[in-house]
């Protein structure tokens, strides 16, 4: 209920606030922020992303970048705040009604531009398993937006929180020691994408730390099935903890 209320407030406050010029300027700073992230200039990246969201407070990807840069600096409270804002903006757009088909199509075309930029950023960065997972999710999201543009007859936005946002927010909570909140967000990531191997792996860690060993074992197996490379030490720890205890004679 709290999430829904926050989403409504954001949607109501932001209607009509964004202009094409604002979003274009915000994209420039967002692009700079991700370039700085690749160069591991995290403090400068924070400043670039902050510039972006000051110009356009509705820019989801810039809030995501701001959260990621704070995570890199181990500033977990700030990371949680930025990533929560990012999540709530995605929630606010879900079910949004436009007055004309042209408005809806313009919104979708703008999202397509931003997804393409995110794809470029991921492709030019280190090609880790997590990066490949995000790239697959982005390509799927791009396809969905393209299909909506091709149909062109809906004035309602069907949006959801991307798995990579929930995954990052879960990590911010986890590193802050808020395991229940981390569990919720990792589950949200898996609900958004059943092949989110890193989210499944991290969820298994939460289950291990909260002594739910059987759930940890089955969740880690699910992570392995996605192709995610599980750390052998984690697998060993979960396997040993989930062993059945022999009855004493």
C-alpha positions as CSV (number, residue, x, y, z in Angstrom):
1,X,0.0,0.0,0.0
2,X,2.8,2.4,0.9
3,X,4.5,1.9,-2.5
4,X,1.2,2.6,-4.3
5,X,0.6,5.8,-2.4
6,X,4.2,7.0,-3.1
7,X,3.7,6.2,-6.8
8,X,0.5,8.1,-7.0
9,X,2.1,11.2,-5.3
10,X,5.0,11.1,-7.7
11,X,2.8,10.7,-10.7
12,X,0.5,13.5,-9.7
13,X,3.3,15.9,-8.8
14,X,5.2,15.2,-12.0
15,X,2.5,15.4,-14.7
16,X,3.5,18.0,-17.2
17,X,6.7,18.8,-15.4
18,X,9.1,17.3,-18.0
19,X,9.9,19.1,-21.2
20,X,11.7,17.5,-24.2
21,X,14.6,20.0,-23.7
22,X,14.9,19.1,-20.0
23,X,15.1,15.4,-20.8
24,X,17.7,16.0,-23.6
25,X,19.9,18.0,-21.2
26,X,19.5,15.4,-18.5
27,X,20.5,12.6,-20.9
28,X,23.8,14.4,-21.6
29,X,24.7,14.4,-17.9
30,X,23.5,10.9,-17.5
31,X,25.7,9.7,-20.3
32,X,28.6,11.5,-18.7
33,X,27.9,9.8,-15.4
34,X,28.0,6.4,-16.9
35,X,31.2,7.2,-18.8
36,X,32.7,8.3,-15.4
37,X,31.5,5.1,-13.8
38,X,33.4,3.0,-16.4
39,X,36.5,5.0,-15.5
40,X,35.8,4.3,-11.8
41,X,35.6,8.0,-11.1
42,X,32.7,7.5,-8.8
43,X,32.6,10.8,-6.9
44,X,32.5,12.7,-10.2
45,X,29.9,10.3,-11.5
46,X,27.7,11.2,-8.4
47,X,27.9,14.8,-9.4
48,X,27.0,14.2,-13.0
49,X,24.0,12.0,-12.1
50,X,22.9,14.7,-9.5
51,X,23.0,17.3,-12.3
52,X,20.9,15.0,-14.4
53,X,18.1,14.5,-11.8
54,X,18.1,18.2,-10.9
55,X,17.3,19.0,-14.5
56,X,14.8,16.2,-14.9
57,X,13.6,14.7,-11.5
58,X,11.6,12.0,-13.4
59,X,14.6,10.5,-15.2
60,X,14.6,6.9,-13.9
61,X,17.9,5.9,-15.4
62,X,19.8,8.9,-13.9
63,X,18.4,8.0,-10.4
64,X,19.6,4.4,-11.1
65,X,23.1,5.7,-12.0
66,X,23.1,7.9,-8.9
67,X,22.3,4.8,-6.8
68,X,24.9,2.7,-8.4
69,X,27.6,5.4,-8.0
70,X,26.8,5.7,-4.3
71,X,26.9,1.9,-4.0
72,X,30.4,2.0,-5.5
73,X,31.4,4.5,-2.9
74,X,29.8,2.3,-0.2
75,X,27.4,5.1,0.7
76,X,24.6,2.7,1.3
77,X,22.0,5.1,2.8
78,X,22.3,7.5,-0.2
79,X,22.3,4.5,-2.6
80,X,19.1,3.2,-1.0
81,X,17.4,6.6,-1.3
82,X,18.3,7.1,-5.0
83,X,17.4,3.5,-6.0
84,X,14.1,3.8,-4.1
85,X,13.3,6.9,-6.1
86,X,14.1,5.1,-9.3
87,X,11.9,2.2,-8.4
88,X,9.0,4.5,-7.4
89,X,9.2,6.4,-10.7
90,X,8.8,3.1,-12.6
91,X,5.8,2.3,-10.4
92,X,4.3,5.7,-11.0
93,X,4.4,5.3,-14.8
94,X,2.6,1.9,-14.7
95,X,-1.0,2.4,-15.9
96,X,-0.4,6.1,-16.8
97,X,-3.1,7.3,-19.2
98,X,-2.3,9.7,-22.1
99,X,-4.8,12.0,-23.7
100,X,-3.7,11.1,-27.3
101,X,-2.0,8.2,-29.0
102,X,0.7,10.7,-30.2
103,X,1.6,11.5,-26.6
104,X,1.8,7.8,-25.7
105,X,3.9,7.0,-28.8
106,X,6.3,10.0,-28.0
107,X,6.7,8.6,-24.5
108,X,7.6,5.1,-25.9
109,X,10.0,6.5,-28.4
110,X,11.8,8.5,-25.7
111,X,12.0,5.3,-23.6
112,X,13.5,3.5,-26.7
113,X,16.2,6.1,-27.0
114,X,17.1,5.7,-23.3
115,X,17.1,1.9,-23.5
116,X,19.4,2.1,-26.5
117,X,21.8,4.3,-24.5
118,X,21.7,1.8,-21.6
119,X,22.5,-1.0,-24.0
120,X,25.4,1.0,-25.3
121,X,26.7,1.6,-21.8
122,X,26.5,-2.0,-20.9
123,X,28.1,-3.2,-24.1
124,X,31.1,-0.8,-23.7
125,X,31.7,-1.8,-20.0
126,X,33.3,-4.9,-18.6
127,X,31.5,-8.0,-19.9
128,X,30.7,-9.7,-16.6
129,X,28.0,-12.3,-16.1
130,X,25.9,-9.6,-14.4
131,X,26.4,-7.3,-17.3
132,X,25.3,-9.9,-19.8
133,X,22.3,-10.6,-17.7
134,X,21.3,-6.9,-17.7
135,X,22.0,-6.7,-21.4
136,X,19.5,-9.6,-22.0
137,X,16.9,-7.8,-19.8
138,X,17.4,-4.6,-21.7
139,X,17.0,-6.2,-25.0
140,X,13.8,-7.9,-23.9
141,X,12.5,-4.6,-22.6
142,X,13.4,-2.9,-25.9
143,X,11.5,-5.5,-27.8
144,X,8.4,-5.0,-25.7
145,X,8.5,-1.2,-26.2
146,X,9.0,-1.7,-30.0
147,X,6.0,-4.0,-30.1
148,X,3.9,-1.4,-28.3
149,X,5.0,1.2,-30.8
150,X,4.1,-1.0,-33.7
151,X,0.6,-1.6,-32.3
152,X,0.2,2.1,-31.7
153,X,-3.3,2.0,-30.4
154,X,-2.9,2.0,-26.6
155,X,-2.9,5.2,-24.6
156,X,-2.0,3.4,-21.4
157,X,1.6,2.7,-20.3
158,X,2.2,-0.9,-19.2
159,X,5.4,-0.5,-17.1
160,X,7.1,-2.4,-14.4
161,X,10.2,-2.1,-12.2
162,X,13.1,-3.7,-14.1
163,X,14.9,-6.6,-12.4
164,X,18.2,-4.7,-12.4
165,X,16.7,-1.9,-10.4
166,X,15.3,-4.2,-7.7
167,X,18.6,-6.2,-7.7
168,X,20.6,-3.0,-7.0
169,X,18.2,-1.8,-4.3
170,X,18.3,-5.2,-2.7
171,X,22.1,-5.0,-2.6
172,X,22.0,-1.5,-1.0
173,X,19.7,-2.9,1.7
174,X,21.8,-6.0,2.1
175,X,25.0,-4.0,2.6
176,X,23.1,-1.9,5.2
177,X,22.3,-5.0,7.1
178,X,18.6,-4.8,6.3
179,X,18.0,-8.4,5.3
180,X,14.2,-8.4,5.2
181,X,14.2,-5.4,2.8
182,X,17.0,-7.0,0.7
183,X,14.9,-10.2,0.5
184,X,11.9,-8.4,-0.7
185,X,13.8,-6.6,-3.4
186,X,15.6,-9.7,-4.6
187,X,12.3,-11.5,-4.8
188,X,10.9,-8.6,-6.9
189,X,13.9,-8.9,-9.2
190,X,13.2,-12.6,-9.7
191,X,9.5,-12.0,-10.2
192,X,10.4,-9.5,-13.0
193,X,12.8,-11.9,-14.6
194,X,12.9,-15.6,-13.7
195,X,16.4,-15.8,-15.3
196,X,17.9,-13.2,-13.0
197,X,20.7,-15.4,-11.8
198,X,22.5,-12.8,-9.6
199,X,19.3,-12.0,-7.8
200,X,18.7,-15.7,-7.1
201,X,22.3,-16.1,-5.9
202,X,21.9,-13.1,-3.5
203,X,18.6,-14.3,-2.3
204,X,20.2,-17.6,-1.4
205,X,22.8,-15.7,0.6
206,X,19.9,-14.0,2.6
207,X,18.4,-17.4,3.2
208,X,21.7,-18.7,4.4
209,X,22.2,-15.8,6.8
210,X,18.7,-16.1,8.2
211,X,19.2,-19.9,8.7
212,X,16.7,-21.0,6.1
213,X,19.0,-23.6,4.7
214,X,16.7,-25.6,2.5
215,X,15.5,-22.5,0.8
216,X,19.1,-21.4,0.4
217,X,20.0,-24.7,-1.3
218,X,17.0,-24.7,-3.7
219,X,17.4,-21.0,-4.6
220,X,21.1,-21.5,-5.3
221,X,20.3,-24.4,-7.6
222,X,17.9,-22.2,-9.4
223,X,20.7,-19.6,-9.8
224,X,23.0,-22.2,-11.3
225,X,20.4,-23.3,-13.8
226,X,20.3,-19.7,-15.2
227,X,24.0,-20.1,-16.0
228,X,25.1,-17.8,-13.2
229,X,28.6,-18.7,-11.8
230,X,28.0,-19.5,-8.2
231,X,31.0,-19.1,-5.8
232,X,32.1,-22.5,-4.6
233,X,32.5,-21.3,-1.0
234,X,28.9,-20.2,-0.9
235,X,27.8,-23.5,-2.4
236,X,29.8,-25.4,0.1
237,X,28.5,-23.4,3.1
238,X,24.9,-23.9,2.0
239,X,25.4,-27.6,1.2
240,X,26.9,-28.3,4.7
241,X,24.2,-26.3,6.5
242,X,21.3,-28.0,4.7
243,X,22.6,-31.5,5.3
244,X,20.1,-33.6,7.3
245,X,21.1,-34.1,10.9
246,X,21.6,-37.8,11.8
247,X,19.6,-38.8,14.9
248,X,21.6,-39.6,18.0
249,X,21.5,-43.2,19.0
